Amino acid sequence: MQTTSQTVIHTAIPTATQRVNQPLQQQAAADAPAPRLTAIILAGGRSSRMGQDKAMLQIAGETQLQRTVALAIAVGCEQILVSRNQPGFIEDVYPEAGPLAGIQAALLHATASQCLVLAIDTPLLNPEVLMPLLTHPCSCFAGSPLPALIPNNSAVRHWLAQQLQQRSQAKRQLSVAGFLTHLAVTQLDCPSPEALFNSNTPAQWQQAVQQLQTQAPSTEQAPSTKQAQTPSAATTAQATAVDAFSAEIPAKFLGEISRAFSGALLGA
């Protein structure tokens, strides 16, 4: 599947100015064909075990968030939604409810009938690994709930909202695996199981980086492993990450992503 020039990246709920312009935007959207595939990138975790924001970890000058956006575009996603619990990004409707809350909030903005859900902490994923998921209505790899391809319809959105409401009342724990079981997900054998490796700790991140260096030693570079930064240094690092955005992502989308990062940094 080829990258389309029609990809739209959404990171934030509309601003007041955007809401004023929504009637015109909605008419334009109605005249355009619906995206065939939406990506939901889950980048809102606390990163407590990593000790720093996993989405901002860098490989060869690109943050993991940037790399995941590029991955989504590479497999043909025409709409990209970034779930991230910071101002300037799509935030959970049901706070403190884990990744299902991120999926539920993003589905409110999704316009495609299928959504590819990607976690931010799987740096070894590549387009070839993901392609088998796209051949089924609802799928994941055996033993790994994410990444997953899920349907986007009113029944799914209603079920998620209902479960999250009940969870907040009964303080029940909900899992992505349970959600996929409800959807009667098709579990596939992963063509490259090592690509599903999760990087949740500094040691796991370094292991992933070393694997990438083995695969492409001339192009991959080890990221910074600093565990503590002053606020000003962290801000500088994130701003630099935006400036060094992946060349794989069309230039027309850089402004929108940069504005989203700037809003998050400024607390807008």
Buried (B, 14 or more C-beta within 10 A) or exposed (E): EEBBEEBBBBBBBEEEEEEEEEEEEEEEEEEEEEBBBBBBBBBBBEBEBBBBBBBBBBBBBBBBBBBBBBBBBBBBBBBBBBBBBBBBBBBBBBEEBBBBBBBBBBBEBBBBBBBBBBBBBBBBBEBEBBBBBBEBEBBBBEEBBBBBBBBBEEEBBEBBBEBBEEBBEEEEEBEBBEBBEEBEBBBBEBEEEEBBBBBBEBEBBBBBBEBBBEEEEEEBBBBEEEEEBEEEEBEEBBBEBBEBBBEBBBEEBBEBBBBBBBBBBEEE
